[in-house]
Amino acid sequence: MPVKQLIKDAGAWLDHRLQISGTIVETAEHPVPRSSASWWYVFGSATLTVLIMQIVTGMCLATVYAPTADRAWQSLIYLNYNQPLGWFIRALHGWGSNFMVGLVCIHMAQVFLFGAHKYPRELTWIAGVVLLLGTLGMAFTGQVLRFDQDAYWGLGIGAAIAGRTPIIGPRVVDMILGGPIIAGETVSRFFTMHVFVIPALLLAFVGLHLYLVLKLGINEWPMPGRIVRRETYLAQYHELVSKDGEPFFPYAAQKDLVFAGLIIAALVITAAVMGPIGPNGEPDPAIIQTVPRPDFFFLWLFAAFALLPPWTETFLMLVGPVVAIGLLFAIPFISGTGEKSFWRRPFSAMILVLTFMTIGILIYLGTFSPWSPQMEAWSGTATPVEYVKGRSPLELQGAILIQSKQCRNCHSLGGEGGQRGPALDGVATRLTPDQIVRQIIQGGGNMPAYGKNLSPAEVNALVAFLETMHPVNEPPAQNSAKPAVPGSE
């Protein structure tokens, strides 16, 4: 039996049981306005193409990536330098994320500019907004999974911002990090979001989006004077399609296929030339003088937050994104009828231009904007009052250093703080002053060495404060090699 006939028979056998040929034919031949077969309408299909590539490359990477705090960074180094073609798969996945964010933004801008959010396509726009947010969520979680120095401290800043939320702030931080500190559960949690939760959400809304496009039709070219009215639009659209419509395939799909091919070629060339994105330095909580920078799609937000006046920070950080997202969802209800043509909607076109100009300027500023992360909501919880009462100036300076150096990112004090290291409340009963000095400077166990990050005066102040960390009725630890001096207590 010829191979061609064998394939034909196999296809007929599958179709007889799945009954999908009718759906495929209906989808391929559904009529679209002739004016919609334009290069302006290719960004949606190109985004879908990149999404498929992200899923395929992501599955390849997931077979090697280790979602644990102590192995994530090393597994990426292994992919970059040891796994055959690992660097290229990482490069495709990393730059594909950038391409996808860019394409989604361009597609949303084109839809808004052409009035395709108006009646009866409000739900199509809402599905698109969810896809935009999901794409940004994938980009953010992917950056965290690099688990390098930028990811570690960038996540700390994000947690600090979330922690400023009134009342529920600490619970939000615990939900994001999987506990009070960035640790193994944090990486596992972001891996689950990046690989399972957000992709499932994206695929579900991609299906809804495509279904709505098929049922409601592709938006026609926004001719000036063609007014959208709820009473007459559907009849006018069906009349336009019946008079001037063409089947989607091959008439309109050919431009989609060409552009998707160009995007794939551009992505492959970019990946081959630019190589994988990171990871940068291994995450080290000891390096607190760090300047984390997000990937380009969040640089504008980084710059906006970094340049805010201190007295407006908390309010605008918490309220600004909520208002912006709310406005995106509300657009089809604010402007659901009327003119579609951007020539007759100058205010909408001006808003779009100003938005892109602002984001572009902020991305540029984000490459060098200063940032002084405030960790009060994350690891800098105020020192309990009873720990600073009656302390000497040197001991108080040590208490301030415990606060400013984020020691409580790993150590608790008064029952609040990290759980990675032992609680500081009784440290003086376990370690002598000399042992505390050695532990701070040289590190040991899970604790990094801070000798290069603290001056001798700062070490002395820290030790002076930590020496007071013992119960009132329990003396501090002493060096057993030195005989006790009678009456010294």
N, C-alpha and C positions, 0 to 999 in steps of 0.2 A: 504494500500500500504506500503511495507517495506520501512524503512528509506533510505536504500542504493539505492533503485530504485528511490525514491523521489529526492535524491541528484543528481543522474545521469540524471533524466529528467530535473531538474532545470539547471544543467550545460549545457545540450544539448540546452535548450531554450535560454540561454544567448549566447552560442557560435553561434547559428543560426543567432543571431542579431549582435553580435560583430565581428564574424569571426576572432577570435584570436587563435583558437586551432592550426591552421597551423603554425602561427608564433612561438607559444610556442614549438611545436614539432621540427620545423626547428632549433630553438635556442638550444634546449636540445640535438639534435642529430647531430649538426654540427661537422664535423670531426676535430680532433686536432692531431698533431704529438704525437706518443706514448711517446717520450722523454719529452714532455711538462707536462705530468702528474707527476709532481715532487713536493716535498715539497718546492722547491724554487719558485714555481709559485702561492703560496696561499695568498700572502700578499695583492694583489688587491681585492680579494673577501672579505678578512677579513676587509679591510678598508671600503668597501661598507656596511658590516654588522654593523660596529660601527657607520657609518653615519646614518643608519636607526634608531639605538638606540638613537643617538643624537637628531634626529628629534622628536621621540616619547617622550623622557624625556623633551625636550625643550618645546613641546606643553603643557605638564603637568605643567611645571614651569611658563609658560606665563599666566596661569589662575590665578596665585597668585601674581606674580612679579608686582611691581608698578614702571613704568619707569619715575619717577620724582625725582628731586634732593632731596626733603625732605622726600621721602618715600621709595626710592630704598633700602637703607641700612636696614631700619626697616623691609621691606618685606622679606628680606633674613633671618633676625633674626627670624621672624615669621615662615618661612619655616623650619629653623633649629630646633626650640624648641616647636612650637605649632601645626603646620600642621601635621596630621598623615602621617608618612612615608615621610614627606617633606625633612628631612635630607638625607634620602637614595636616593631619586630622584635627589637631588642636588649633592650628591656624585657620582652617576652614570653619571650625565651630566658633572661634573667637571673633573673626572678622565677619562671619555670617550673622552674628548677633548685632554688630554695628550696621550691617547692610539692612537687616530686618527692621531695626528701629528707624533708620532713615526712610525706608520705603513705606512703612506704616504712617509715619508723619506726613510724607508727601501725599500719600493716598488720602488721608484725612483732610489735608488742606485742599486737594483737588475736589473732593466731594463737597466740602463747604463752599468753595468758590463757585462750583457749578450748581449749587442749590439742590444737590441730590439728597439733602437731609429733610426736604420738605415733604408734605403729604403726597403719597401714602407711605413714605419710606422712613418714618420716624423710628420704627423699631430696628430697621437696618442700620441707621446711624448709631443707635444705642448699642447694638451688638458690636459695631466698629469701635466705639469708645471702650467697651470691655476688652476687646482684642488689643487696643493700644495699651491699656493698663496692664494686661497680661503680658504683653511683649516687654514692657518696662520691668515688670516683676521678674521675668525670666532673665533679663539683662542684669538686674541687681543681684539676684540669687547666684547667677553664674559668676559674677565678680567676687562674691563672698567665697565661693567654692575654690577660687584660686588660693585662698588662705595664705596670702603673703602679707608683708607689712602693711601695704595700703589697705588690703581687705580687712585685716584685723582691727586697725585703728579707725578705718572708715565705718565699720560695723559698730565700733564703740561709740562713735559720734552719732550714728543713727539711733542707737539705743538710748543715748543721752537725750536726744531730741524727743523720742517717744516717751521717755520717762518724765518729761515735763508735763505730760497730760494730767490735769487735775484729777485727783481721787484714784483713777485707775492706772496711773503711770507705772508704778512698780509691777503691777500684774501684766501690763503690756510688755515691759522689759523681760519679765520671766517667760512670757509666751514667745517672744522673739528669740531669746538666747537659750531657752530651755533651762533656765536657772539664773543665778545672780551674776555669773561670769561667762565670758566667751570660752568654751571648752568643747569637749568631744560631742556632747549632745547638741551644741550649736551647729556644728558641721553636719551632723546627721540630720538635723531638722531642716537645714537649708537644702541638703541633698534631696530629701523627700519632696520639698516644695518644688525644686528645680526639675526633678526627673519625673515625678508622678502628678502632683496636685495641679500645678500651673499648666503643664502640657495637656492634661485632661480637660481643663477649663478652656484652653485655647481651641482644642479640637471640637469641643461641643459647640462653641460659639462660631467657629468657622463653618460648621455644618449648618447652624441656624442662619448665618449670614448668607451662605450660598443658596439655601432654601428660599430665603426672602427675595434674593436677586432673581431666582427663577420664577417665583410666583408673581412678583410685582414688576418684573422687567428691569432692564438696564436704563438708567436715566438718559433721556434724550439730550441732545445738544441744547444748552440754555439760550434759546433765541430771544432777543429783546422783544418785549411786548407779549410774549406767551405767558399769560398769568395763570398761576396755580390756584384753582378754586376747588374746594372740596366737592361741590355739587357737580362739576363738569370735567374734572381732570382725567379720571379714569376712562371716560368715554372718548375724550380727545386723544389720550395716549393710545388706546386700542385702534382708533381710526388711523393714527399716524403709522402704527406698526403694520396694519393691514395694507396701507397704500405704499409705504416706503420701507417696509421691513425686509430683513435678510436673515437667513439662518445663522446662528452663532458660529457654527462650524461648517465650512472653513472661512466664511466671509469675515467675521470679526475676530475669530480665534487666531488667525495667522499673525496678526500684529502682537498678540499676547505671547505666542510661541517664540517669535523673533526676539522680543524684548527679554523674555525669560532666559533665552539662550545667551543673550548679551550679558545679563546679570550673572549667570553662572560662570561665563568666561571671565568677567571682571573679578568675581570672587575668587576663582581659582588662581588667577594671576596675582591678585593682592596677597593671597595666602602664601603663594610660592615665593614672592619677592619680600614681603614684610615679615614672614615667619609668625610663630605663635605669640600671643600676647601674654607676657609674664611666664611664670610667676617672678615677682621681684624678690626682695630679701625675705628670708624666712621670718615668720611672725615672731616678734620678741617683745613681750610686755615690759622688758627692762629699758627699751629705747622709747622714752616718753617725749623726747624732743623730736617729734616726727611731724611730717607735713603730708598727710594722706591726700591723694588725689583720686577721684572716681574716674571711670571711663567717660568718654566724651559726652555720652547721652545724659549724664548727670552733672557734668561740669557747670552748666548754667545754674542749676539749683545750688550747687556747692558755692558758686560765686555770690549768688543772691543772698544766701544765708550768711556767708562770711562778711559781706559788706553791710549787713543790717546794723543800724545803731543798736547798742546793747539793750536799751530800754524797750525796744520793739521786738527783740528776738523771739521770746517765747510765744507771744501772741501771734506774730506773723508766721512763725514756723508751724504752729499748730493749725491756725485758721486758714492761711493762704492756700495750701494744697487742697484742703476740703472745699473751699469756695471755687477754686479753679476747676476741679473735677465736677462739682455740682453744676457749674455753668456749661461744661461740655455736654453733660446729660440733658440740660434744659434747652439747648439750642433749637432742636426741632419743635419745641413747644413755644418758644419765644418768637421764632420766625418760621412757622410751618406752612404759610401760604404766601401768595404774592409773586413778585418777579424772581426768576432764577438767574437771569443774566447778570454777570458781575459788572457789566457796563451800567446797569440800572441799579446796582447795589454798591455804590462807592464806599459807603460806611463799612460794609462787611469786608470789602477788599482792603480798605485801609487798616482795619483791625488785624487782618491776616498778615499784611506786610509788616506792620509794627510788631506783631508777635514774633515773627521770624527774625526781624532786625534785633529785637531785644534779646532773644535767645542767642543769636550769633555773637552779639557784643559780650553777653555774660559768659559764653563759652571761652571767648578770648581772655576775658578777665580772670576766668577760673584757672587758667594756666599759671597764674602767678599771684592770685589773691591770697593774703595771709589768712591763717585760720588758727584760732586758739580754742581748741575744744573744751567745752565746759562739761565736766563729768559728774556734776553734783547729782544728777538724776540717775547716774549709773553706778559709780563706784566711790563717789566722794560724799557719802552720807555724813552729816554733821557728827562730830565726836560727842558722845554723851557728856553732859555737864559734869557729872561726878568724877570723870577722868581728868579734868583740868582744874578742879578746885584746889587751891593751895599749892599749885605747882610753881617751881622757880621759873625765871625767864628762859633759861636754857631748856628746861623740860617743856614749856609751852611752845618753844620754837620746834621741838621735836614733834609735838602734836600737830602743829601746822604742816610739817613735812609729811606726816602720815596722810594728811588730807590732800596736799598738793601733788604728791608723787603717785597718787592712786594705789597706795599699798592695800587699800581695802577692796581693790579689784580681786585680790586673791585671799585676803585675810579678813576675818570678821572682828568686830569690836563692839561689845555690848549686844551681841547677838545679831548684828546687821553687817552685811558685807559678803565677800566671796567665801567659797568653801574649798577652794583648791589647796590652800595652805592652812596650817593650824591657826586657831583663834589667838589673837594677841593678848587677850585679857589676862592670861596667866603665864605669859612667856618668861617673865623674870623668875618663876619658880622652876622652870625647865632648863634655862640657859644662864650662864654667868655673863657678866658684861663683856668679857673677852670673847666668849663664844658667840654672843650677839653680833659683836663687831665682825668676827670672822664670817658669820653667816651672811651678813649684809654685803660685805666686800667680795667674798669669794663665791657665795651661793652654795648650793648643796641640795641634794634630793631633787624636788621639782622646782626649786627657787633659782632664778637666774642670778648671776653675779652683777651687783650694782656698783662695783668699785669705780668704774669709769663714768658713772652717772651722778655720783655724789662727791662733794668736796669733803675733806677731813672735818671741817666745822659742821657740816650737815650730818655726817655720821655720828659725831659726838652728841649732837642735839637729839638725834633719833635714839641713840643708846640711853641717853639720860632720861628720855620719856619712857622708853620700854622697861627700864629698870624699876619704874614705879608700878608696873603691871603685875601685881601679886595681891592676894587677899590680905586684909588688914592683919589677921591673926596668923599668917603664914609667912615666914621670912623668905627673902629671895635666895636663889641658888648661889652657892659659894664654891670656890675652887677647892676641892678636897686635898690637893697637894700642898695647900698653904694652911698651917694650923690656925684655928680661930683665935682671935685676940680676946682675952677675957674682958668682959664689960663693954665690948664694941657695939653690942646691941642695946 
